[in-house]
Structure formats: C-alpha cells, structure tokens
C-alpha cells in the first residue's frame, strides 16, 4: 500500500467538522422519540464523526479517540442498557419494553414512557456507534496507514 501523506487542510477540516456531526448525532438520539431519527441514526452520526477523524488523521490521531480495545465494552454496555430496560419492565409484570411499567415513582405514565424510550435510544446509539467503529478498526487492521 502506498504511503499516506498527511494533509493539514483535510485534518483541520475534519477536526472542525467532527464536533458538529457529533453534536447533531446527540441531538438525533435525544429527540428521536419526538421526530424521525433515534438511536440507530444518532449512533451512525456519532460513528461518522469518529471515523472522519480516523480517516483524515490515521492511526496517530485515532489513538487520541476511542481506543480499539474500548469498542467492544462500549457495545456491550449499549446492549445491556437496551435489554436491561426491557427486562426491568418484564420483572415489573409487563411485556418486554413495556415502558409504562418501568419503576419510576411519582411520574405520570406518559413521562415514564418518555424516559423509557430515551434510555432505549441511548443504549442503541451507543451500541451502533461502537460496532461501526469496531467494523472499521477490523477492516483496516494490518493496513499500514500513518
């Protein structure tokens, strides 16, 4: 494979653009239960912001972000958040992901559903982001990029 030359313009552009993509990804996760979007779309945007820096900066810059060994635990945490919310509803006597039965005391059922869906979206977003970054890391493993 040919040697990659670092372009300071591409690196600067990606470093300036990446936080805005990440902020929009967090917005899509946070408000995905009110409008189109949600955990998968927001997680994809979060992964895109990380992968943009990895593509522009190479291995040297990517070590400053999420390490390769941390993607699997992050994906597992996201899946545990998702299934933990569903199992909590089942333990409370409802169906899997029956948000109305989550044990939030003193809240109206609509607010309990609101928080239940938000928790699910955060878990899905975290898992999708970590898995997409993991797929990229596995694809470039062994490649000699800078």
C-alpha positions as MATLAB code, in Angstrom:
seq = 'XXXXXXXXXXXXXXXXXXXXXXXXXXXXXXXXXXXXXXXXXXXXXXXXXXXXXXXXXXXXXXXXXXXXXXXXXXXXXXXXXXXXXXXXXXXXXXXXXXXXXXXXXXXXXXXXXXXXXXXXXXXXXXXXXXXXXXXXXXXXXXXXXX';
ca = [
       0.000    0.000    0.000;
       1.300    3.452   -0.815;
       2.436    5.851    1.895;
      -0.230    8.287    3.002;
       0.761   11.940    3.095;
      -0.846   13.910    5.895;
      -2.775   16.869    4.588;
      -3.076   19.601    7.222;
      -6.096   21.074    5.422;
      -8.009   17.793    5.420;
      -7.087   17.139    9.052;
      -8.089   20.645   10.135;
     -11.351   20.453    8.195;
     -12.246   17.103    9.726;
     -11.327   18.305   13.220;
     -13.556   21.334   12.792;
     -16.463   19.376   11.309;
     -16.378   16.347   13.605;
     -17.727   18.052   16.783;
     -20.719   19.415   14.875;
     -21.515   15.976   13.472;
     -21.230   14.539   16.973;
     -23.483   17.247   18.414;
     -26.084   16.572   15.733;
     -25.836   12.841   16.473;
     -26.521   13.511   20.154;
     -29.463   15.707   19.143;
     -30.908   12.940   16.959;
     -30.585   10.436   19.828;
     -32.089   12.843   22.361;
     -35.091   13.882   20.301;
     -35.561   10.731   18.243;
     -38.710    9.757   20.086;
     -40.423   13.005   19.070;
     -39.317   13.208   15.458;
     -37.778   10.948   12.815;
     -34.477    9.565   13.957;
     -33.360    7.867   17.100;
     -30.709    5.558   18.377;
     -29.600    3.964   15.136;
     -29.418    7.194   13.153;
     -27.743    9.079   16.008;
     -25.267    6.258   16.615;
     -24.394    6.275   12.935;
     -23.719   10.008   13.075;
     -21.550    9.590   16.184;
     -19.572    6.851   14.428;
     -19.233    9.037   11.323;
     -17.705   11.838   13.390;
     -15.170    9.434   14.893;
     -14.392    7.754   11.581;
     -13.920   11.108    9.866;
     -11.038   11.882   12.215;
      -9.642    8.357   11.824;
      -9.687    8.582    8.056;
      -8.123   12.048    7.978;
      -5.532   11.602   10.721;
      -4.622    7.952   10.554;
      -3.515    5.765   13.426;
      -1.569    8.540   15.137;
      -4.646   10.709   15.689;
      -7.084    7.843   16.237;
      -5.200    6.789   19.358;
      -6.409   10.017   20.969;
     -10.043    8.993   20.445;
     -11.760    5.763   21.379;
      -9.150    3.029   21.626;
      -9.656   -0.185   19.671;
      -9.963   -2.252   22.842;
     -12.746    0.003   24.194;
     -15.235   -0.513   21.364;
     -16.355   -3.969   22.477;
     -17.122   -2.918   26.076;
     -18.989    0.160   24.803;
     -21.112   -2.012   22.506;
     -21.831   -4.408   25.367;
     -22.838   -1.518   27.646;
     -25.245   -0.245   24.987;
     -26.817   -3.691   24.591;
     -27.091   -4.089   28.376;
     -28.884   -0.722   28.601;
     -31.360   -1.859   25.949;
     -32.060   -5.306   27.374;
     -31.914   -4.088   30.961;
     -34.732   -1.664   30.289;
     -36.830   -4.384   28.651;
     -36.158   -6.907   31.396;
     -36.976   -4.331   34.080;
     -40.398   -3.888   32.505;
     -40.872   -7.670   32.431;
     -39.890   -8.001   36.079;
     -42.447   -5.302   36.905;
     -45.143   -7.526   35.369;
     -45.424   -6.218   31.828;
     -44.165   -7.157   28.424;
     -40.631   -6.672   27.137;
     -40.086   -2.917   26.617;
     -43.464   -2.042   28.141;
     -42.290    1.407   29.192;
     -45.374    2.182   31.254;
     -44.321   -0.321   33.936;
     -40.788    0.938   34.469;
     -40.222    1.647   38.158;
     -40.061    5.459   38.067;
     -42.017    6.543   41.118;
     -44.158    9.645   41.199;
     -44.343   10.133   37.433;
     -47.256   10.120   35.071;
     -47.355    7.165   32.638;
     -46.564    9.478   29.708;
     -43.369   10.695   31.394;
     -42.372    7.138   32.288;
     -42.720    6.178   28.601;
     -40.730    9.302   27.656;
     -37.795    8.332   29.877;
     -38.021    4.661   28.913;
     -37.779    5.440   25.204;
     -34.911    7.869   25.819;
     -32.978    5.216   27.757;
     -33.532    2.732   24.912;
     -32.356    5.278   22.315;
     -29.161    5.970   24.287;
     -28.395    2.249   24.521;
     -28.997    1.680   20.816;
     -26.951    4.753   19.863;
     -24.006    3.672   21.993;
     -24.065    0.129   20.616;
     -24.368    1.232   16.967;
     -21.556    3.770   17.318;
     -19.200    1.277   18.946;
     -19.977   -1.514   16.477;
     -19.466    0.691   13.415;
     -16.121    1.927   14.765;
     -15.203   -1.687   15.563;
     -16.030   -2.756   11.997;
     -13.778   -0.011   10.620;
     -10.952   -0.928   13.004;
     -11.183   -4.580   11.989;
     -11.186   -3.707    8.300;
      -8.028   -1.601    8.490;
      -6.174   -3.896   10.877;
      -2.894   -4.819    9.272;
      -3.000   -1.949    6.794;
      -0.079    0.410    7.157;
      -1.823    3.722    7.259;
       0.001    6.545    9.003;
];
